[in-house]
């Protein structure tokens, strides 16, 4: 797939994530501080064109819908403690939703439960987390994508 197509696909996926969040926000009742979403990416590295494309797509969709988005992530995907800290910062901000692209299925489980316990809508994207609590999960089917 050409680099241009990957960027557009990333923008579309990011936009779809925000739209899905808006649908869920109408279903789940809680008292958010503001119309805001907190997105914790796997990385904020300048070398990650994929996550920067997702960020751009999320920001475009949020602007169109009148939402504020905080997009954060650790410098490296292996900085799991930093990712946990970002999620906890998000909980303190009390947004309507926290979207997490977890870098580790098990390590981010406990903090993901904290989001749900705080009555904040929780959505895992790209990689799920090891929790039993009900939550949304949005990802591509990599096997199917490889066939295409």
Rosetta constraint file for C-alpha pairs under 8 A:
AtomPair CA 1 CA 5 HARMONIC 6.40 0.50
AtomPair CA 1 CA 6 HARMONIC 6.71 0.50
AtomPair CA 2 CA 6 HARMONIC 6.42 0.50
AtomPair CA 3 CA 7 HARMONIC 6.35 0.50
AtomPair CA 4 CA 8 HARMONIC 6.43 0.50
AtomPair CA 5 CA 9 HARMONIC 6.05 0.50
AtomPair CA 6 CA 10 HARMONIC 6.08 0.50
AtomPair CA 6 CA 50 HARMONIC 7.88 0.50
AtomPair CA 7 CA 11 HARMONIC 6.25 0.50
AtomPair CA 7 CA 50 HARMONIC 7.18 0.50
AtomPair CA 7 CA 53 HARMONIC 5.83 0.50
AtomPair CA 8 CA 12 HARMONIC 6.19 0.50
AtomPair CA 9 CA 13 HARMONIC 6.12 0.50
AtomPair CA 10 CA 14 HARMONIC 6.08 0.50
AtomPair CA 10 CA 50 HARMONIC 6.69 0.50
AtomPair CA 10 CA 53 HARMONIC 5.50 0.50
AtomPair CA 10 CA 54 HARMONIC 5.11 0.50
AtomPair CA 10 CA 57 HARMONIC 6.89 0.50
AtomPair CA 11 CA 15 HARMONIC 6.17 0.50
AtomPair CA 11 CA 53 HARMONIC 5.88 0.50
AtomPair CA 11 CA 54 HARMONIC 5.50 0.50
AtomPair CA 11 CA 55 HARMONIC 7.90 0.50
AtomPair CA 11 CA 56 HARMONIC 6.54 0.50
AtomPair CA 11 CA 57 HARMONIC 3.94 0.50
AtomPair CA 11 CA 58 HARMONIC 7.20 0.50
AtomPair CA 12 CA 16 HARMONIC 6.13 0.50
AtomPair CA 12 CA 57 HARMONIC 6.46 0.50
AtomPair CA 13 CA 17 HARMONIC 6.22 0.50
AtomPair CA 13 CA 54 HARMONIC 7.04 0.50
AtomPair CA 13 CA 57 HARMONIC 7.39 0.50
AtomPair CA 14 CA 18 HARMONIC 6.58 0.50
AtomPair CA 14 CA 54 HARMONIC 4.94 0.50
AtomPair CA 14 CA 55 HARMONIC 6.94 0.50
AtomPair CA 14 CA 56 HARMONIC 7.71 0.50
AtomPair CA 14 CA 57 HARMONIC 4.70 0.50
AtomPair CA 14 CA 58 HARMONIC 4.65 0.50
AtomPair CA 14 CA 61 HARMONIC 7.76 0.50
AtomPair CA 15 CA 19 HARMONIC 6.32 0.50
AtomPair CA 15 CA 57 HARMONIC 5.34 0.50
AtomPair CA 15 CA 58 HARMONIC 5.23 0.50
AtomPair CA 15 CA 60 HARMONIC 7.31 0.50
AtomPair CA 15 CA 61 HARMONIC 5.14 0.50
AtomPair CA 16 CA 20 HARMONIC 6.04 0.50
AtomPair CA 17 CA 21 HARMONIC 6.16 0.50
AtomPair CA 17 CA 58 HARMONIC 7.41 0.50
AtomPair CA 17 CA 138 HARMONIC 7.50 0.50
AtomPair CA 18 CA 22 HARMONIC 6.31 0.50
AtomPair CA 18 CA 58 HARMONIC 6.30 0.50
AtomPair CA 18 CA 61 HARMONIC 6.49 0.50
AtomPair CA 18 CA 62 HARMONIC 6.80 0.50
AtomPair CA 19 CA 23 HARMONIC 6.48 0.50
AtomPair CA 19 CA 61 HARMONIC 7.65 0.50
AtomPair CA 20 CA 24 HARMONIC 6.38 0.50
AtomPair CA 21 CA 25 HARMONIC 6.08 0.50
AtomPair CA 21 CA 97 HARMONIC 7.39 0.50
AtomPair CA 21 CA 123 HARMONIC 7.92 0.50
AtomPair CA 22 CA 26 HARMONIC 6.59 0.50
AtomPair CA 23 CA 27 HARMONIC 6.93 0.50
AtomPair CA 24 CA 28 HARMONIC 6.28 0.50
AtomPair CA 24 CA 121 HARMONIC 7.73 0.50
AtomPair CA 25 CA 29 HARMONIC 7.37 0.50
AtomPair CA 25 CA 96 HARMONIC 7.06 0.50
AtomPair CA 25 CA 97 HARMONIC 7.75 0.50
AtomPair CA 25 CA 121 HARMONIC 7.25 0.50
AtomPair CA 28 CA 121 HARMONIC 7.34 0.50
AtomPair CA 30 CA 96 HARMONIC 7.76 0.50
AtomPair CA 30 CA 119 HARMONIC 6.37 0.50
AtomPair CA 30 CA 120 HARMONIC 7.21 0.50
AtomPair CA 31 CA 96 HARMONIC 7.71 0.50
AtomPair CA 32 CA 94 HARMONIC 5.69 0.50
AtomPair CA 32 CA 95 HARMONIC 5.38 0.50
AtomPair CA 32 CA 96 HARMONIC 5.01 0.50
AtomPair CA 32 CA 120 HARMONIC 7.87 0.50
AtomPair CA 33 CA 93 HARMONIC 7.53 0.50
AtomPair CA 33 CA 94 HARMONIC 5.78 0.50
AtomPair CA 33 CA 95 HARMONIC 6.16 0.50
AtomPair CA 33 CA 96 HARMONIC 7.59 0.50
AtomPair CA 34 CA 95 HARMONIC 6.42 0.50
AtomPair CA 34 CA 96 HARMONIC 7.20 0.50
AtomPair CA 35 CA 67 HARMONIC 5.53 0.50
AtomPair CA 35 CA 68 HARMONIC 6.39 0.50
AtomPair CA 35 CA 95 HARMONIC 6.97 0.50
AtomPair CA 35 CA 96 HARMONIC 6.37 0.50
AtomPair CA 36 CA 67 HARMONIC 5.58 0.50
AtomPair CA 36 CA 68 HARMONIC 4.56 0.50
AtomPair CA 36 CA 69 HARMONIC 5.62 0.50
AtomPair CA 36 CA 70 HARMONIC 7.65 0.50
AtomPair CA 36 CA 95 HARMONIC 5.08 0.50
AtomPair CA 36 CA 96 HARMONIC 5.83 0.50
AtomPair CA 36 CA 97 HARMONIC 7.26 0.50
AtomPair CA 37 CA 67 HARMONIC 7.37 0.50
AtomPair CA 37 CA 68 HARMONIC 6.31 0.50
AtomPair CA 37 CA 69 HARMONIC 4.84 0.50
AtomPair CA 37 CA 70 HARMONIC 6.37 0.50
AtomPair CA 37 CA 95 HARMONIC 5.42 0.50
AtomPair CA 37 CA 96 HARMONIC 5.89 0.50
AtomPair CA 37 CA 97 HARMONIC 5.04 0.50
AtomPair CA 37 CA 98 HARMONIC 5.93 0.50
AtomPair CA 37 CA 99 HARMONIC 7.48 0.50
AtomPair CA 38 CA 69 HARMONIC 5.82 0.50
AtomPair CA 38 CA 70 HARMONIC 4.84 0.50
AtomPair CA 38 CA 71 HARMONIC 6.24 0.50
AtomPair CA 38 CA 72 HARMONIC 7.88 0.50
AtomPair CA 38 CA 90 HARMONIC 5.89 0.50
AtomPair CA 38 CA 95 HARMONIC 6.39 0.50
AtomPair CA 38 CA 97 HARMONIC 6.32 0.50
AtomPair CA 38 CA 98 HARMONIC 4.75 0.50
AtomPair CA 38 CA 99 HARMONIC 6.23 0.50
AtomPair CA 39 CA 69 HARMONIC 7.06 0.50
AtomPair CA 39 CA 70 HARMONIC 5.97 0.50
AtomPair CA 39 CA 71 HARMONIC 4.74 0.50
AtomPair CA 39 CA 72 HARMONIC 6.23 0.50
AtomPair CA 39 CA 98 HARMONIC 5.78 0.50
AtomPair CA 39 CA 99 HARMONIC 4.65 0.50
AtomPair CA 39 CA 100 HARMONIC 6.04 0.50
AtomPair CA 40 CA 71 HARMONIC 6.10 0.50
AtomPair CA 40 CA 72 HARMONIC 5.07 0.50
AtomPair CA 40 CA 73 HARMONIC 5.30 0.50
AtomPair CA 40 CA 83 HARMONIC 7.17 0.50
AtomPair CA 40 CA 86 HARMONIC 6.66 0.50
AtomPair CA 40 CA 87 HARMONIC 6.57 0.50
AtomPair CA 40 CA 98 HARMONIC 7.46 0.50
AtomPair CA 40 CA 99 HARMONIC 6.09 0.50
AtomPair CA 40 CA 100 HARMONIC 4.85 0.50
AtomPair CA 40 CA 101 HARMONIC 6.24 0.50
AtomPair CA 41 CA 51 HARMONIC 7.06 0.50
AtomPair CA 41 CA 71 HARMONIC 7.09 0.50
AtomPair CA 41 CA 72 HARMONIC 5.96 0.50
AtomPair CA 41 CA 73 HARMONIC 4.66 0.50
AtomPair CA 41 CA 74 HARMONIC 7.60 0.50
AtomPair CA 41 CA 100 HARMONIC 6.24 0.50
AtomPair CA 41 CA 101 HARMONIC 5.11 0.50
AtomPair CA 41 CA 102 HARMONIC 7.37 0.50
AtomPair CA 42 CA 51 HARMONIC 7.78 0.50
AtomPair CA 42 CA 73 HARMONIC 5.76 0.50
AtomPair CA 42 CA 74 HARMONIC 6.72 0.50
AtomPair CA 42 CA 76 HARMONIC 7.57 0.50
AtomPair CA 42 CA 77 HARMONIC 5.30 0.50
AtomPair CA 42 CA 83 HARMONIC 7.42 0.50
AtomPair CA 42 CA 101 HARMONIC 5.49 0.50
AtomPair CA 42 CA 102 HARMONIC 6.12 0.50
AtomPair CA 42 CA 103 HARMONIC 5.57 0.50
AtomPair CA 43 CA 48 HARMONIC 7.30 0.50
AtomPair CA 43 CA 51 HARMONIC 7.17 0.50
AtomPair CA 43 CA 72 HARMONIC 7.82 0.50
AtomPair CA 43 CA 73 HARMONIC 4.69 0.50
AtomPair CA 43 CA 74 HARMONIC 4.87 0.50
AtomPair CA 43 CA 75 HARMONIC 5.38 0.50
AtomPair CA 43 CA 76 HARMONIC 5.40 0.50
AtomPair CA 43 CA 77 HARMONIC 5.27 0.50
AtomPair CA 44 CA 48 HARMONIC 7.23 0.50
AtomPair CA 44 CA 51 HARMONIC 7.36 0.50
AtomPair CA 44 CA 52 HARMONIC 7.64 0.50
AtomPair CA 44 CA 72 HARMONIC 6.57 0.50
AtomPair CA 44 CA 73 HARMONIC 4.86 0.50
AtomPair CA 44 CA 74 HARMONIC 5.65 0.50
AtomPair CA 44 CA 75 HARMONIC 5.16 0.50
AtomPair CA 44 CA 76 HARMONIC 7.29 0.50
AtomPair CA 45 CA 74 HARMONIC 7.60 0.50
AtomPair CA 45 CA 75 HARMONIC 5.03 0.50
AtomPair CA 45 CA 76 HARMONIC 6.51 0.50
AtomPair CA 46 CA 52 HARMONIC 7.77 0.50
AtomPair CA 48 CA 52 HARMONIC 6.39 0.50
AtomPair CA 49 CA 53 HARMONIC 6.01 0.50
AtomPair CA 50 CA 54 HARMONIC 6.30 0.50
AtomPair CA 51 CA 55 HARMONIC 6.09 0.50
AtomPair CA 52 CA 56 HARMONIC 6.26 0.50
AtomPair CA 53 CA 57 HARMONIC 6.26 0.50
AtomPair CA 54 CA 58 HARMONIC 6.09 0.50
AtomPair CA 55 CA 59 HARMONIC 6.09 0.50
AtomPair CA 55 CA 71 HARMONIC 6.82 0.50
AtomPair CA 56 CA 60 HARMONIC 6.18 0.50
AtomPair CA 57 CA 61 HARMONIC 6.29 0.50
AtomPair CA 58 CA 62 HARMONIC 6.00 0.50
AtomPair CA 58 CA 69 HARMONIC 7.82 0.50
AtomPair CA 59 CA 63 HARMONIC 6.03 0.50
AtomPair CA 59 CA 69 HARMONIC 6.80 0.50
AtomPair CA 60 CA 64 HARMONIC 6.36 0.50
AtomPair CA 61 CA 65 HARMONIC 6.26 0.50
AtomPair CA 62 CA 66 HARMONIC 5.86 0.50
AtomPair CA 62 CA 67 HARMONIC 4.83 0.50
AtomPair CA 62 CA 68 HARMONIC 6.40 0.50
AtomPair CA 62 CA 69 HARMONIC 6.79 0.50
AtomPair CA 63 CA 67 HARMONIC 6.12 0.50
AtomPair CA 63 CA 68 HARMONIC 7.46 0.50
AtomPair CA 72 CA 86 HARMONIC 7.08 0.50
AtomPair CA 73 CA 82 HARMONIC 7.76 0.50
AtomPair CA 73 CA 83 HARMONIC 6.26 0.50
AtomPair CA 73 CA 86 HARMONIC 6.92 0.50
AtomPair CA 74 CA 79 HARMONIC 6.13 0.50
AtomPair CA 74 CA 80 HARMONIC 7.92 0.50
AtomPair CA 74 CA 82 HARMONIC 5.67 0.50
AtomPair CA 74 CA 83 HARMONIC 5.80 0.50
AtomPair CA 75 CA 79 HARMONIC 7.27 0.50
AtomPair CA 77 CA 103 HARMONIC 6.04 0.50
AtomPair CA 78 CA 103 HARMONIC 7.11 0.50
AtomPair CA 79 CA 83 HARMONIC 6.53 0.50
AtomPair CA 80 CA 84 HARMONIC 6.28 0.50
AtomPair CA 80 CA 103 HARMONIC 6.90 0.50
AtomPair CA 80 CA 104 HARMONIC 7.46 0.50
AtomPair CA 80 CA 107 HARMONIC 7.37 0.50
AtomPair CA 80 CA 108 HARMONIC 7.81 0.50
AtomPair CA 81 CA 85 HARMONIC 6.19 0.50
AtomPair CA 82 CA 86 HARMONIC 6.22 0.50
AtomPair CA 83 CA 87 HARMONIC 6.40 0.50
AtomPair CA 83 CA 102 HARMONIC 7.89 0.50
AtomPair CA 84 CA 88 HARMONIC 6.32 0.50
AtomPair CA 84 CA 108 HARMONIC 6.56 0.50
AtomPair CA 84 CA 111 HARMONIC 6.41 0.50
AtomPair CA 85 CA 89 HARMONIC 6.16 0.50
AtomPair CA 86 CA 90 HARMONIC 6.20 0.50
AtomPair CA 87 CA 91 HARMONIC 6.35 0.50
AtomPair CA 87 CA 98 HARMONIC 7.69 0.50
AtomPair CA 87 CA 100 HARMONIC 7.78 0.50
AtomPair CA 87 CA 111 HARMONIC 6.96 0.50
AtomPair CA 87 CA 112 HARMONIC 7.87 0.50
AtomPair CA 87 CA 115 HARMONIC 7.91 0.50
AtomPair CA 88 CA 92 HARMONIC 6.40 0.50
AtomPair CA 88 CA 111 HARMONIC 7.14 0.50
AtomPair CA 89 CA 93 HARMONIC 6.44 0.50
AtomPair CA 90 CA 94 HARMONIC 6.59 0.50
AtomPair CA 90 CA 95 HARMONIC 7.09 0.50
AtomPair CA 90 CA 98 HARMONIC 6.89 0.50
AtomPair CA 91 CA 95 HARMONIC 7.24 0.50
AtomPair CA 91 CA 98 HARMONIC 7.83 0.50
AtomPair CA 91 CA 115 HARMONIC 6.23 0.50
AtomPair CA 91 CA 118 HARMONIC 7.22 0.50
AtomPair CA 91 CA 120 HARMONIC 7.68 0.50
AtomPair CA 94 CA 120 HARMONIC 7.16 0.50
AtomPair CA 95 CA 120 HARMONIC 6.98 0.50
AtomPair CA 96 CA 120 HARMONIC 5.93 0.50
AtomPair CA 96 CA 121 HARMONIC 6.31 0.50
AtomPair CA 97 CA 120 HARMONIC 5.43 0.50
AtomPair CA 97 CA 121 HARMONIC 4.44 0.50
AtomPair CA 97 CA 122 HARMONIC 5.85 0.50
AtomPair CA 97 CA 123 HARMONIC 7.58 0.50
AtomPair CA 98 CA 115 HARMONIC 7.45 0.50
AtomPair CA 98 CA 120 HARMONIC 6.89 0.50
AtomPair CA 98 CA 121 HARMONIC 6.26 0.50
AtomPair CA 98 CA 122 HARMONIC 5.21 0.50
AtomPair CA 98 CA 123 HARMONIC 6.44 0.50
AtomPair CA 99 CA 122 HARMONIC 6.04 0.50
AtomPair CA 99 CA 123 HARMONIC 4.77 0.50
AtomPair CA 99 CA 124 HARMONIC 5.83 0.50
AtomPair CA 99 CA 125 HARMONIC 6.89 0.50
AtomPair CA 100 CA 122 HARMONIC 7.72 0.50
AtomPair CA 100 CA 123 HARMONIC 6.28 0.50
AtomPair CA 100 CA 124 HARMONIC 4.89 0.50
AtomPair CA 100 CA 125 HARMONIC 5.98 0.50
AtomPair CA 101 CA 124 HARMONIC 5.85 0.50
AtomPair CA 101 CA 125 HARMONIC 4.89 0.50
AtomPair CA 101 CA 126 HARMONIC 5.68 0.50
AtomPair CA 101 CA 127 HARMONIC 5.84 0.50
AtomPair CA 101 CA 128 HARMONIC 7.61 0.50
AtomPair CA 102 CA 108 HARMONIC 6.35 0.50
AtomPair CA 102 CA 124 HARMONIC 7.16 0.50
AtomPair CA 102 CA 125 HARMONIC 7.55 0.50
AtomPair CA 102 CA 126 HARMONIC 7.68 0.50
AtomPair CA 102 CA 127 HARMONIC 5.70 0.50
AtomPair CA 102 CA 128 HARMONIC 6.70 0.50
AtomPair CA 102 CA 129 HARMONIC 6.74 0.50
AtomPair CA 103 CA 108 HARMONIC 7.69 0.50
AtomPair CA 103 CA 127 HARMONIC 7.22 0.50
AtomPair CA 104 CA 108 HARMONIC 6.12 0.50
AtomPair CA 104 CA 127 HARMONIC 7.92 0.50
AtomPair CA 104 CA 129 HARMONIC 7.33 0.50
AtomPair CA 105 CA 109 HARMONIC 6.81 0.50
AtomPair CA 105 CA 127 HARMONIC 7.13 0.50
AtomPair CA 105 CA 128 HARMONIC 6.12 0.50
AtomPair CA 105 CA 129 HARMONIC 4.40 0.50
AtomPair CA 105 CA 130 HARMONIC 5.50 0.50
AtomPair CA 106 CA 129 HARMONIC 6.23 0.50
AtomPair CA 106 CA 130 HARMONIC 5.26 0.50
AtomPair CA 108 CA 112 HARMONIC 6.13 0.50
AtomPair CA 108 CA 129 HARMONIC 6.35 0.50
AtomPair CA 108 CA 130 HARMONIC 7.67 0.50
AtomPair CA 109 CA 113 HARMONIC 6.37 0.50
AtomPair CA 109 CA 129 HARMONIC 5.43 0.50
AtomPair CA 109 CA 130 HARMONIC 5.15 0.50
AtomPair CA 109 CA 131 HARMONIC 5.62 0.50
AtomPair CA 110 CA 114 HARMONIC 6.49 0.50
AtomPair CA 110 CA 131 HARMONIC 7.76 0.50
AtomPair CA 111 CA 115 HARMONIC 6.53 0.50
AtomPair CA 112 CA 116 HARMONIC 6.67 0.50
AtomPair CA 112 CA 122 HARMONIC 7.46 0.50
AtomPair CA 112 CA 129 HARMONIC 7.53 0.50
AtomPair CA 112 CA 131 HARMONIC 7.59 0.50
AtomPair CA 113 CA 117 HARMONIC 6.07 0.50
AtomPair CA 113 CA 131 HARMONIC 6.98 0.50
AtomPair CA 113 CA 133 HARMONIC 7.17 0.50
AtomPair CA 114 CA 118 HARMONIC 6.11 0.50
AtomPair CA 115 CA 119 HARMONIC 6.70 0.50
AtomPair CA 115 CA 120 HARMONIC 5.66 0.50
AtomPair CA 115 CA 121 HARMONIC 7.43 0.50
AtomPair CA 115 CA 122 HARMONIC 6.47 0.50
AtomPair CA 116 CA 120 HARMONIC 5.57 0.50
AtomPair CA 116 CA 121 HARMONIC 6.57 0.50
AtomPair CA 116 CA 122 HARMONIC 6.27 0.50
AtomPair CA 116 CA 133 HARMONIC 7.74 0.50
AtomPair CA 121 CA 135 HARMONIC 7.82 0.50
AtomPair CA 122 CA 135 HARMONIC 5.91 0.50
AtomPair CA 122 CA 136 HARMONIC 6.84 0.50
AtomPair CA 123 CA 135 HARMONIC 6.01 0.50
AtomPair CA 123 CA 136 HARMONIC 4.80 0.50
AtomPair CA 123 CA 137 HARMONIC 5.76 0.50
AtomPair CA 123 CA 138 HARMONIC 7.53 0.50
AtomPair CA 124 CA 128 HARMONIC 5.44 0.50
AtomPair CA 124 CA 129 HARMONIC 7.05 0.50
AtomPair CA 124 CA 135 HARMONIC 7.53 0.50
AtomPair CA 124 CA 136 HARMONIC 6.21 0.50
AtomPair CA 124 CA 137 HARMONIC 4.73 0.50
AtomPair CA 124 CA 138 HARMONIC 6.40 0.50
AtomPair CA 125 CA 137 HARMONIC 5.63 0.50
AtomPair CA 125 CA 138 HARMONIC 4.72 0.50
AtomPair CA 125 CA 139 HARMONIC 5.66 0.50
AtomPair CA 126 CA 137 HARMONIC 7.87 0.50
AtomPair CA 126 CA 138 HARMONIC 6.28 0.50
AtomPair CA 126 CA 139 HARMONIC 4.54 0.50
AtomPair CA 126 CA 140 HARMONIC 7.08 0.50
AtomPair CA 127 CA 137 HARMONIC 7.93 0.50
AtomPair CA 127 CA 139 HARMONIC 6.98 0.50
AtomPair CA 128 CA 137 HARMONIC 6.35 0.50
AtomPair CA 140 CA 145 HARMONIC 7.66 0.50
AtomPair CA 141 CA 145 HARMONIC 6.16 0.50
AtomPair CA 142 CA 146 HARMONIC 6.06 0.50
AtomPair CA 143 CA 147 HARMONIC 6.57 0.50
AtomPair CA 144 CA 148 HARMONIC 6.57 0.50
